[in-house]
Amino acid sequence: MLKVNNLNVSYGYLQVVWNVSLEVGEGEMVAILGPNGAGKTTTLKSITGLLAPMDGSVQFLGQDITGTPTHQLPHLGLAFIPEERNLFSAMSVEDNLLMGAFTIKDKAQIKKNLRYVYDLFPRLEERDVQLAGTMSGGERQMLAIARGLMSNPKLIILDEPSMGLSPENVVAVFETIEKLREEKVTVVIVEQNVDTTLKFANRAYVMEQGRVAMEDTSENILSNDHVRKMYLGIGD
């Protein structure tokens, strides 16, 4: 579904990503892990058109989307949920969701999608008239993900969904991610909560210093001594 080939990315004269390649199959949940500064978010920004790579390519559903402007990606079936969430704080929960369906002209389909996300996340329906800016951090992240789903994406990309949240809200976010997995939604997730993320993901790529250091099943990566020592604080 998604194929990234030898991506190289720089900020001005400073190169921060070297020859990153990764693949995501339909129905998979794939994690991109690594410490701060490893190049994870930069890689996502290049995939989603926020940064132009120096070279390399991004293919989605067999189509070259390298450098495609971010606002065009929902039309292709790709939804990106950035770390900042970018909700409309002064608008209601439901109005935020409806904004997520801007690519859809069929009103019946929009209504069907709204019903789908409300069934998936009942808490949002309970608060449909509440202003997004008054919600908790976990609820806002839930809303951001649901808004992304309103466009019928074939792939949803999440950047640090638990960043800056309280432990209670982190639990709420991963409950949301678990629902995505149960629904067989194809997901790419960048996340620093390594232990929990690997319990949900099928596979993971570990980035270090702008490069992919390893790629394997989540089970194998979680049992890898290097990963356990560096990211989980476990080891001799």
C-alpha positions in Angstrom: 0.0 0.0 0.0 2.7 2.5 1.0 6.3 2.1 -0.2 9.1 4.6 0.7 12.3 4.2 -1.3 15.7 5.6 -0.2 14.3 8.9 1.2 16.9 11.6 1.9 15.7 14.7 3.6 17.4 17.9 4.7 16.6 21.2 6.4 18.6 23.6 4.4 22.2 22.3 4.2 21.6 20.0 7.2 20.7 16.5 6.1 18.7 14.7 8.8 17.3 11.5 7.0 19.5 9.1 5.0 18.2 6.4 2.6 15.1 5.6 4.6 13.0 2.8 3.0 9.9 1.2 4.4 6.7 -0.6 3.3 3.2 -0.9 4.8 0.8 -3.5 3.6 -3.0 -3.3 3.6 -4.5 -3.8 7.1 -1.2 -3.5 8.8 -0.3 -1.3 11.8 3.4 -0.3 11.4 5.3 1.6 14.0 8.3 3.9 13.4 10.2 4.2 16.7 13.4 5.9 17.8 14.7 8.6 20.2 14.2 12.3 19.8 16.0 13.6 16.8 16.1 10.2 15.0 14.3 11.6 12.0 10.9 10.0 12.6 8.7 13.0 12.2 10.8 14.4 9.4 10.2 11.1 7.5 6.5 11.5 8.0 6.6 15.1 6.8 8.3 14.0 3.7 5.8 11.2 3.1 2.9 13.6 3.5 4.2 16.5 1.4 5.1 18.9 4.2 8.8 18.6 3.3 10.3 18.0 -0.1 12.9 15.2 -0.1 16.3 15.7 -1.6 15.8 12.4 -3.4 14.0 9.1 -3.0 10.3 8.4 -3.7 7.0 7.7 -2.0 4.5 5.4 -3.6 0.9 5.0 -2.4 -1.4 2.4 -3.9 1.1 2.2 -6.8 1.1 5.9 -7.5 4.1 8.1 -7.1 3.0 10.8 -4.6 6.5 12.2 -3.9 6.1 15.9 -3.1 2.3 15.9 -3.5 0.8 18.8 -1.4 -0.6 17.6 1.9 -4.1 19.0 1.2 -4.4 16.7 -1.8 -3.7 13.5 0.1 -7.2 12.9 1.5 -8.4 12.8 -2.1 -6.0 9.9 -2.7 -7.1 8.1 0.5 -4.4 9.1 2.9 -5.1 10.9 6.2 -2.3 12.5 8.3 -2.9 13.3 12.0 0.0 15.5 13.1 1.3 15.8 16.6 -0.4 19.3 16.9 -3.8 17.8 16.0 -4.9 21.1 14.3 -8.5 20.9 15.5 -10.9 23.9 15.1 -11.0 24.8 18.8 -14.0 27.2 18.5 -16.1 24.6 16.6 -18.1 21.8 18.0 -17.1 18.1 17.9 -19.5 17.4 15.1 -18.5 20.4 13.0 -14.9 19.3 13.3 -15.9 15.8 12.1 -17.8 17.3 9.2 -14.8 19.3 8.2 -12.9 16.0 7.9 -15.3 14.9 5.1 -14.5 17.9 2.9 -13.5 15.5 0.1 -16.9 13.8 0.0 -19.8 15.4 -1.9 -22.4 12.7 -1.2 -24.4 13.8 1.8 -25.6 10.3 2.5 -22.0 9.1 2.6 -21.0 11.8 5.0 -23.9 10.9 7.3 -22.8 7.2 7.1 -19.3 8.1 8.0 -20.4 10.2 10.9 -22.4 7.3 12.2 -19.4 5.1 11.8 -17.1 7.3 13.8 -19.7 7.8 16.5 -20.2 4.0 16.8 -16.4 3.7 16.9 -16.0 6.4 19.5 -19.3 6.8 21.5 -17.7 9.5 23.7 -17.6 11.8 20.7 -21.3 11.4 20.1 -22.0 12.2 23.8 -20.2 15.5 23.3 -21.2 16.3 19.7 -22.1 19.9 20.6 -19.1 20.5 22.9 -16.4 22.9 21.6 -13.3 21.0 20.7 -11.1 23.4 22.6 -12.8 22.5 25.9 -12.0 18.8 25.7 -9.3 16.9 27.5 -6.1 16.0 25.6 -7.1 12.4 25.1 -10.5 13.4 23.8 -9.0 15.9 21.4 -6.7 13.2 20.1 -9.6 10.9 19.7 -11.5 13.6 17.8 -8.4 14.3 15.5 -8.3 10.6 14.6 -12.1 10.4 14.0 -11.9 13.5 11.8 -9.2 11.8 9.8 -11.5 8.7 9.4 -14.3 10.9 8.0 -12.6 11.1 4.6 -12.7 7.3 4.2 -8.9 6.9 4.2 -7.2 3.7 3.1 -4.2 4.7 5.3 -4.0 6.8 8.4 -0.7 8.2 9.7 -0.4 9.2 13.3 2.5 11.4 14.6 3.1 11.1 18.4 -0.5 10.7 19.4 0.3 10.4 23.1 2.8 13.2 23.2 2.3 15.6 26.2 -0.7 13.8 27.6 -1.4 12.7 31.1 -1.2 9.0 31.9 -5.0 8.8 31.9 -5.3 10.4 28.5 -2.5 8.2 27.1 -4.6 5.2 28.1 -7.6 6.8 26.2 -5.4 7.3 23.1 -4.2 3.7 23.0 -7.8 2.5 23.5 -8.6 4.5 20.4 -5.6 2.9 18.5 -6.8 -0.5 19.6 -10.2 0.2 18.0 -8.4 1.1 14.8 -6.6 -2.2 14.9 -9.8 -4.1 15.5 -11.4 -2.3 12.5 -8.4 -3.4 10.4 -7.6 0.2 9.5 -4.1 0.5 7.9 -2.0 2.6 10.3 1.5 4.1 10.4 2.3 5.4 13.8 5.3 7.3 15.1 5.3 7.1 18.9 7.8 7.2 21.8 5.8 5.0 24.0 7.6 2.0 22.7 6.4 -0.8 24.9 2.7 -0.1 24.5 3.0 0.7 20.8 4.7 -2.6 20.0 1.8 -4.5 21.7 -0.5 -3.0 19.0 1.7 -2.9 15.9 2.3 -5.8 13.5 5.8 -4.6 12.6 8.1 -1.8 13.5 11.0 0.2 12.1 13.6 1.6 14.5 15.3 4.8 13.4 18.6 6.1 14.9 20.4 9.2 13.7 18.3 9.6 10.6 18.6 6.0 9.4 16.6 2.8 9.7 18.6 0.7 12.2 16.3 -2.3 12.3 13.0 -3.6 11.0 11.2 -6.7 12.3 8.0 -7.9 13.8 6.9 -6.1 16.9 7.4 -9.3 19.0 11.0 -9.7 17.8 11.8 -6.0 18.3 10.4 -6.0 21.7 12.6 -8.9 22.7 15.7 -7.3 21.1 18.3 -6.6 23.8 19.4 -3.3 22.1 15.8 -2.0 22.0 15.1 -3.2 25.6 18.1 -1.4 26.9 17.8 1.8 24.9 14.1 2.4 25.0 12.7 0.4 27.9 15.5 0.6 30.4 15.6 -3.2 30.7 18.7 -5.2 30.6 21.9 -6.1 32.4 
